[in-house]
Amino acid sequence: MIMHAGEILRRRGLLSDEQLEQSRNSDSKSVVQAAITLGYIEESDALKALAEEVGLEYVDLRETDIDPAALVGFPQKLIYRQSLFPIRFEHDSIVVATSDPLDLYPLDEASAATGKNIIPVVAERAEIARLMNTNLGVGSETVEGLMAAKSDEEVELLEGIETDGSELSEMAQEASVVRLVNEILLEAIQSRASDVHIETQSTGLAIRYRIDGILHLQPTPPEINQFQAAIISRLKIMARLNIAEKRLPQDGRIKLRVHGREVDIRLSVIPMIHGEGIVMRILDKSAMVFELGRLGMSDQIYETFSDIIKYPHGIVLVTGPTGSGKTTTLYSALLQIKSNKTKIITTEDPVEYQLDGINQIQVHTKIGLTFAASLRSILRHDPDIVLVGEIRDLETAESAIQASLTGHLVFSTLHTNDAAGAFTRMSDMGVEPFLVAGTVEAVLAQRLIRRLCDHCKEALKPTRQDAPADFPWDELGDRQIYRSVGCRECRNVGYTGRMGIYELLVANDEIRQLALDRKSSWEIRKEAVKANMRTLRMDAWDKVVNGHTSVDEVLRVTKGEAL
């Protein structure tokens, strides 16, 4: 049967004699799967050829409606062991998708088990797997179909783990639990999730992925609740945490290799009312691109900011809430100005990504290595440029200011709502206003806004009644704007990926005077706008006018302003 499949593809000109022979010599059990893995043929092309050979229909499951009623009574072991998936009823028959049109035995078994005629259609294996997760829930394959476990491990731990020999740790090491946790992580990484939330609720376990800044609840089967304690223990073991400690918060780190890519996971465990809750921040090194010109800055802001980061001394601040891309912006700036002639040292908590050519320090507050303490030591290492992960207190702020006054360029972050608020925030910490006014060269405030999916975005002509009061009609002119729709490419969300929106406040004489006089952030902001600063809201509207995002997304991320 397997040989026959390869011969069909060779006869149809999809595989050469040499490619067929190499596919046969592969470790894979299937010649077709080997040819796909080796890159000789696309799965869709192979399946279309095989389906046509045996007179079956090839279907794209991303464009096929699934009838949940067809799942009722269908043997789940066939779904997991044989990659079959029931799609819908047709009279007294069930339409079933398979990724192996030449293997008739599972179809006969399904017919015998259901008592109905089976109408097979051919579909890609990955799409069948996606339907399993969508309709049966993340982890269902592990819960219901452990006998179908794959021989090749897709998630590899890069660090060894240690167990204490307790009953709980032994339970967490069972093959079923290991596969279940691996599947949760694998699905999150494949979905481009930045965070995974595993929450213990009164009704059981809930799993949510944060994708492009929005949380999405993942369907999970009720049976997963019996694995709740084991899942949490397995993750704590992977992060080298104390699985016996369930009363105090714990933080750890997991290093994985997924499909050849190194992935770091920061894990936080906090005891809740119904049990421990876990949040994991996924740091996919290979997916990150630290290029200042690709973050979404307008040409004007990019050129101005590129000049500022070349200043010989002073403080450059990046502000915004958690998860707004501040670290990415700072890393991109450092890599742009990095050279053999300059020494760059950073102090971070934590070090999220390791950068070649840049000296990075991990803060350890428990042993006294704070931002301020490490910054004092950094200055004895003769740096040209210093990055302080965050200015949290007066001691760190004063140390950063002293570093800038002694001829160093200092980058750091602050948690403020806009650029103007950075001046008042530092003054509120206790820093003398004349020091703030004299050292802060520029403040870049930013947010992340979702990009419209290019495959499904839909043009529309807004009306003045529907649009917000500050919509830039003059800039729009005859151009169209777009709204989100949703398609298979974006998982019916309407957006794919994110880009930054920015406001860059450059300190001039007037702004320094206002900071010196302890004026409010509102007055500083008005002066900055008078000096041609584009606010976050203005920059967001530019993204709408240029077709990158939608009006709804601007209203979600920014607030209206009256200047």
C-alpha positions in Angstrom: 0.0 0.0 0.0 2.8 2.4 0.9 4.8 1.4 -2.1 1.8 1.9 -4.3 1.4 5.5 -3.0 4.9 6.4 -3.9 4.5 4.8 -7.4 1.4 6.9 -8.0 3.3 10.1 -7.3 6.2 9.0 -9.4 3.9 8.1 -12.3 2.2 11.5 -12.1 5.5 13.3 -12.3 5.4 14.6 -8.7 8.4 12.5 -7.6 11.6 11.5 -9.5 13.0 8.0 -9.3 15.8 9.3 -7.1 13.4 11.1 -4.8 11.2 8.1 -4.5 14.1 5.9 -3.6 15.4 8.4 -1.0 11.8 8.6 0.5 11.7 4.8 0.7 15.0 4.8 2.6 13.8 7.3 5.1 13.0 6.4 8.7 9.4 7.5 8.2 6.9 4.7 8.0 5.1 6.4 5.0 6.9 7.1 1.8 4.5 10.0 1.2 5.2 11.5 4.6 8.9 11.1 4.0 8.7 12.8 0.6 6.8 15.7 2.3 9.3 16.0 5.1 12.3 15.9 2.7 10.7 18.8 0.8 10.2 16.9 -2.5 6.4 17.6 -2.6 3.7 19.7 -0.9 1.2 17.6 1.2 -1.7 19.2 -0.7 -0.3 18.2 -4.1 0.4 14.7 -2.9 -3.1 14.2 -1.4 -4.8 15.7 -4.5 -3.0 13.2 -6.7 -3.8 10.2 -4.5 -7.4 11.3 -4.1 -7.8 11.6 -7.9 -6.2 8.2 -8.4 -8.8 6.5 -6.2 -11.8 8.7 -7.2 -12.2 10.6 -3.9 -12.8 14.3 -3.3 -10.0 16.5 -1.9 -11.4 19.1 0.6 -9.9 22.2 2.3 -11.1 21.8 5.9 -10.4 25.5 6.5 -13.3 26.3 4.2 -15.6 23.4 5.3 -18.4 23.7 7.8 -18.2 21.0 10.5 -21.4 19.5 12.0 -20.8 18.8 15.7 -23.6 16.2 15.6 -21.4 14.0 13.4 -19.0 13.6 16.3 -21.6 12.1 18.6 -21.1 8.4 18.8 -18.1 8.4 16.4 -15.2 6.3 18.0 -12.6 8.7 19.3 -9.9 6.1 19.1 -10.3 6.2 15.3 -10.0 10.0 15.4 -6.7 9.9 17.3 -5.2 6.7 16.0 -6.1 6.9 12.4 -6.5 10.7 11.9 -10.1 10.4 10.8 -12.6 13.2 11.4 -16.3 13.1 10.8 -17.5 16.2 9.0 -21.2 16.0 8.4 -24.2 13.7 7.7 -25.4 13.0 4.2 -28.7 11.1 4.4 -27.8 7.9 6.2 -24.0 8.3 5.6 -21.2 10.2 7.4 -18.7 12.2 5.5 -15.3 11.5 7.1 -12.0 13.2 6.3 -8.8 11.1 6.1 -5.2 12.0 5.3 -4.5 8.5 3.9 -6.9 7.7 1.0 -5.3 4.4 0.3 -5.8 2.9 3.7 -9.4 1.5 3.7 -9.3 -0.5 7.0 -10.0 2.4 9.4 -12.9 3.5 7.2 -14.4 0.0 7.4 -13.9 0.0 11.2 -15.7 3.3 11.4 -18.6 2.0 9.4 -18.8 -1.1 11.6 -18.7 1.0 14.8 -21.3 3.6 13.7 -23.6 1.3 11.7 -23.5 3.9 8.9 -22.0 4.1 5.4 -18.8 6.1 5.3 -18.1 8.6 2.6 -14.4 9.4 2.7 -12.9 12.7 1.6 -9.2 13.6 1.6 -7.7 16.4 3.7 -4.4 17.5 5.1 -3.2 15.9 8.3 -2.5 19.2 9.9 -6.0 20.5 9.3 -7.5 17.3 10.8 -5.3 17.9 13.8 -6.5 21.5 14.0 -10.1 20.3 14.0 -9.3 17.9 16.9 -8.1 20.9 19.0 -10.9 23.2 17.9 -13.8 20.7 18.4 -12.5 18.4 21.0 -10.2 20.8 22.9 -6.5 21.3 23.5 -5.1 18.2 25.1 -8.0 16.0 24.1 -5.7 13.8 22.0 -3.7 13.1 25.1 -6.7 12.5 27.4 -8.6 10.3 25.1 -6.0 8.8 22.7 -2.9 8.1 24.6 -2.3 4.9 22.6 -1.9 7.1 19.5 1.1 8.9 20.9 3.7 10.0 18.4 7.1 8.4 18.5 8.9 11.7 17.7 9.0 14.2 20.5 8.3 17.7 19.2 9.1 19.5 22.4 12.6 19.0 23.9 13.7 20.3 27.3 17.2 21.9 27.1 17.9 21.5 30.8 17.6 18.4 32.9 14.9 18.1 35.5 15.0 16.9 39.1 12.2 15.2 41.0 11.9 14.5 44.8 10.4 11.0 44.4 7.1 12.0 45.8 3.8 10.6 44.5 2.9 14.0 43.0 6.2 14.3 41.1 5.9 10.7 39.9 2.4 11.5 38.6 3.7 14.6 36.8 6.3 12.4 35.0 3.7 10.0 33.5 3.8 9.9 29.7 0.2 11.1 29.4 0.9 14.2 31.5 4.1 15.0 29.7 2.4 14.7 26.3 -0.5 16.9 27.6 1.8 19.7 28.8 3.9 19.5 25.6 0.7 19.8 23.5 -0.4 22.9 25.4 3.0 24.5 24.8 3.2 23.4 21.2 -0.3 24.7 20.4 0.6 28.1 22.0 3.8 28.5 20.1 2.2 27.6 16.8 -0.6 30.1 17.5 1.9 32.9 18.0 0.8 33.3 21.6 2.8 35.6 23.8 1.4 34.2 27.1 -0.4 31.1 28.3 -2.8 31.4 31.2 -3.7 28.2 33.0 -6.4 29.1 35.6 -8.0 26.9 38.2 -11.6 27.8 38.6 -14.6 26.4 40.4 -15.7 24.7 37.3 -12.3 23.2 36.5 -9.3 24.1 34.5 -9.3 27.0 31.9 -6.6 27.6 29.4 -6.3 30.9 27.6 -3.7 32.1 25.0 -2.9 35.8 24.5 -2.5 36.3 20.8 -1.7 39.8 19.5 -2.6 41.2 22.9 -6.0 39.6 23.2 -6.8 36.6 25.3 -8.5 33.6 23.6 -10.2 30.8 25.6 -9.1 27.4 24.3 -11.7 24.6 24.3 -10.7 21.8 26.7 -12.5 18.5 27.3 -14.0 18.0 30.8 -11.6 15.0 31.3 -8.7 17.4 31.5 -9.7 18.4 35.0 -8.5 15.1 36.5 -5.0 16.1 35.3 -5.1 19.6 36.9 -2.7 18.9 39.8 -0.4 16.8 37.5 -0.2 19.6 34.8 0.7 22.2 37.4 3.3 19.9 39.0 4.8 19.0 35.6 5.3 22.7 34.7 6.8 23.5 38.1 9.2 20.6 37.7 10.2 21.8 34.2 10.8 25.3 35.7 12.8 23.8 38.7 10.4 25.0 41.3 9.3 23.5 44.6 6.2 21.4 43.8 5.4 20.9 47.5 5.1 24.7 48.0 1.5 25.6 47.2 1.0 28.6 49.5 3.6 31.1 48.1 4.1 32.6 44.6 7.1 31.2 42.7 8.8 32.3 39.5 10.9 30.1 37.2 12.2 29.6 33.6 11.9 26.8 31.1 14.2 26.4 28.1 12.8 24.4 25.2 13.6 23.4 21.6 10.5 23.2 19.5 10.9 22.1 15.8 14.6 23.1 16.0 13.8 26.6 17.5 14.9 27.6 20.9 12.1 29.0 23.1 12.4 30.5 26.6 9.4 30.5 28.8 9.1 32.6 32.0 6.7 31.0 34.4 4.9 32.5 37.3 2.8 30.5 39.8 0.4 32.2 42.2 -1.9 30.4 44.7 -5.6 31.3 44.0 -8.8 30.4 45.8 -9.4 27.2 43.7 -5.8 26.2 43.3 -2.6 27.5 41.8 -2.7 29.6 38.7 0.1 29.7 36.1 1.0 32.3 33.6 3.8 31.6 31.1 5.4 34.3 28.9 6.7 32.8 25.7 9.9 34.2 24.3 10.5 32.8 20.9 14.0 33.8 19.9 13.8 32.9 16.3 10.6 34.8 15.8 12.0 38.1 17.1 13.5 40.7 14.7 15.1 43.6 16.4 15.2 46.2 13.6 14.1 49.8 14.4 12.9 50.4 10.9 10.4 47.5 11.0 8.6 48.3 14.2 6.0 50.6 12.6 7.5 54.0 13.2 6.6 56.8 10.8 9.4 58.1 8.7 9.6 61.3 10.7 9.7 59.6 14.1 12.2 57.0 12.8 14.6 59.6 11.5 14.4 61.8 14.6 14.7 58.9 17.1 17.7 57.5 15.0 19.4 60.8 15.5 18.6 60.9 19.3 20.0 57.5 20.0 23.4 58.7 18.7 23.7 61.5 21.3 26.9 61.4 23.3 25.1 61.7 26.7 21.7 62.2 28.3 18.7 60.1 29.1 16.3 58.6 26.6 13.1 57.1 28.0 10.6 54.7 26.5 7.2 54.6 28.3 4.1 52.5 28.1 2.2 49.8 29.9 3.5 46.2 30.4 3.5 44.3 27.1 3.6 47.5 24.9 6.9 46.5 23.2 9.3 48.8 25.2 12.0 46.1 25.4 11.8 45.4 21.7 12.2 49.1 20.9 15.2 49.5 23.2 16.9 46.3 21.9 16.4 47.5 18.3 17.9 50.9 19.2 21.0 49.3 20.9 21.6 47.0 17.9 21.3 49.9 15.5 24.0 51.9 17.3 26.2 49.0 18.3 29.8 49.0 17.0 33.3 48.0 17.9 34.0 51.5 19.0 31.3 51.6 21.8 30.8 49.6 24.9 27.2 48.9 25.8 26.2 47.4 29.1 22.6 46.6 30.2 21.0 45.8 33.6 17.7 44.0 33.2 15.1 42.1 35.2 14.9 39.7 33.6 17.2 39.5 30.6 14.6 38.5 28.0 16.8 38.0 24.9 20.6 37.6 24.7 22.2 40.1 22.3 25.6 39.5 20.7 28.1 42.2 21.3 26.2 43.7 24.2 27.1 43.0 27.9 23.9 42.1 29.8 23.5 41.9 33.6 20.6 40.0 35.3 19.3 41.8 38.3 19.0 39.7 41.6 17.2 41.8 44.1 17.3 39.1 46.8 21.1 39.3 47.0 21.2 43.1 46.7 22.0 43.3 43.0 19.3 46.0 42.2 19.2 48.3 39.2 20.8 51.0 41.2 23.6 48.8 42.7 24.4 47.3 39.3 24.4 50.7 37.7 27.0 52.0 40.1 29.2 49.0 39.2 28.6 49.4 35.5 30.1 52.8 35.5 33.4 51.4 36.7 33.5 49.2 33.5 34.0 52.3 31.3 30.8 52.0 29.2 29.7 54.4 26.5 26.0 53.4 26.5 24.0 52.0 29.4 20.5 50.5 29.5 18.6 50.3 32.8 15.7 48.0 32.5 13.3 50.2 34.4 13.4 53.3 36.6 11.3 52.1 39.6 12.5 54.3 42.5 14.4 57.4 43.5 17.7 55.5 43.9 17.7 54.1 40.4 16.5 57.4 38.9 19.4 59.3 40.7 21.9 56.7 39.5 20.7 57.0 35.9 20.9 60.8 36.1 24.4 60.7 37.5 25.5 58.4 34.7 24.1 60.8 32.1 25.9 63.8 33.8 29.2 61.9 33.7 29.1 61.6 29.9 27.1 58.4 29.3 24.0 57.9 27.1 21.4 56.1 29.3 18.3 54.3 28.0 15.5 53.2 30.3 11.8 52.7 30.7 9.0 54.2 32.8 5.4 53.2 33.3 3.5 56.3 32.2 0.5 56.8 30.0 2.1 59.3 27.6 5.5 60.9 26.9 4.8 64.1 28.8 4.1 62.1 32.0 7.7 60.9 32.2 8.9 64.4 33.5 6.3 64.6 36.3 6.8 60.9 37.2 10.5 61.4 37.8 9.8 64.5 39.8 7.2 62.7 41.9 9.9 60.0 42.7 11.9 62.8 44.4 14.3 63.7 41.7 15.1 67.4 41.7 13.3 69.1 38.7 16.5 70.8 37.5 18.2 67.4 37.1 15.2 66.0 35.2 15.0 69.1 32.9 18.8 69.0 32.3 19.2 65.3 31.5 16.1 63.9 29.8 16.7 64.4 26.0 13.6 62.6 24.7 10.7 60.4 25.7 9.2 57.8 23.3 5.7 56.6 24.4 4.3 53.6 22.6 1.5 51.0 22.3 1.0 48.0 20.2 -1.9 47.9 17.7 -3.1 44.9 15.7 -2.5 44.8 11.9 -5.4 44.0 9.7 -5.2 40.7 7.9 -4.2 41.4 4.3 -6.2 38.4 3.0 -9.6 39.5 4.3 -9.6 43.2 5.2 -12.6 44.9 3.7 -12.7 48.5 2.4 -15.4 50.8 3.6 -16.3 54.5 3.3 -16.8 56.0 6.8 -19.5 58.6 7.4 -19.1 61.6 9.7 -22.0 60.2 11.9 -20.2 56.9 12.5 -16.6 58.1 12.8 -15.1 59.5 16.0 -15.0 63.3 16.4 -11.2 63.4 16.0 -11.1 61.3 12.8 -8.6 62.9 10.4 -10.9 63.6 7.4 -8.4 66.0 5.9 -5.7 63.4 5.7 -8.0 60.7 4.4 -9.0 62.6 1.2 -10.2 60.1 -1.4 -8.5 57.1 0.1 -10.4 54.2 1.6 -10.0 52.7 5.1 -10.5 49.1 6.0 -12.3 47.0 8.6 -11.6 43.5 10.0 -13.5 40.5 8.6 -11.8 37.2 9.5 -10.7 34.3 7.3 -8.8 31.1 7.5 -5.4 32.8 7.3 -6.0 34.8 10.5 -8.1 32.2 12.3 -11.2 34.3 11.8 -9.9 37.1 14.0 -9.4 39.7 11.3 -6.0 40.6 12.4 -2.5 39.1 12.2 0.5 40.5 14.0 1.0 43.8 15.6 2.8 47.1 15.0 3.8 50.0 17.2 2.1 53.4 17.5 4.4 56.1 18.9 4.7 59.7 20.2 8.1 61.1 20.4 8.6 64.1 22.7 12.0 65.8 22.2 13.0 68.2 25.0 13.4 71.8 23.8 14.0 74.9 25.9 10.3 75.5 26.5 9.7 71.9 27.7 12.8 72.0 29.9 11.5 75.2 31.5 8.1 73.7 32.2 9.8 70.6 33.8 11.9 72.9 35.9 8.8 74.8 37.1 7.1 71.5 38.0 4.3 72.1 35.6 1.7 69.4 34.9 2.1 66.8 32.2 -0.9 68.3 30.5 0.9 71.6 30.0 4.1 69.8 28.9 2.0 67.8 26.4 0.4 70.9 24.9 3.8 72.5 24.4 5.1 69.4 22.8 2.2 69.3 20.3 2.8 72.9 19.6 6.3 71.8 18.7 4.8 69.3 16.1 4.8 66.2 18.3 2.4 63.6 16.9 0.4 62.0 19.7 -0.3 58.3 20.0 -3.8 58.9 18.8 -2.6 60.8 15.8 -0.1 58.1 14.9 -2.8 55.5 15.2 -5.1 57.4 12.8 -2.1 57.5 10.4 -2.1 53.7 10.5 -5.8 53.6 9.7 -5.5 56.1 6.8 -2.6 54.0 5.4 -4.7 50.8 5.6 -2.7 49.0 8.3 -5.3 48.9 11.0 -9.0 49.6 11.7 -11.0 52.3 13.5 -12.2 49.8 16.1 -8.6 48.9 16.9 -7.7 52.6 17.4 -10.7 53.1 19.8 -9.6 49.9 21.7 -6.0 51.0 22.2 -6.1 54.8 22.5 -8.4 57.3 24.1 -9.8 60.5 22.6 -8.0 63.7 23.1 -8.9 67.4 23.1 -5.8 69.6 22.7 
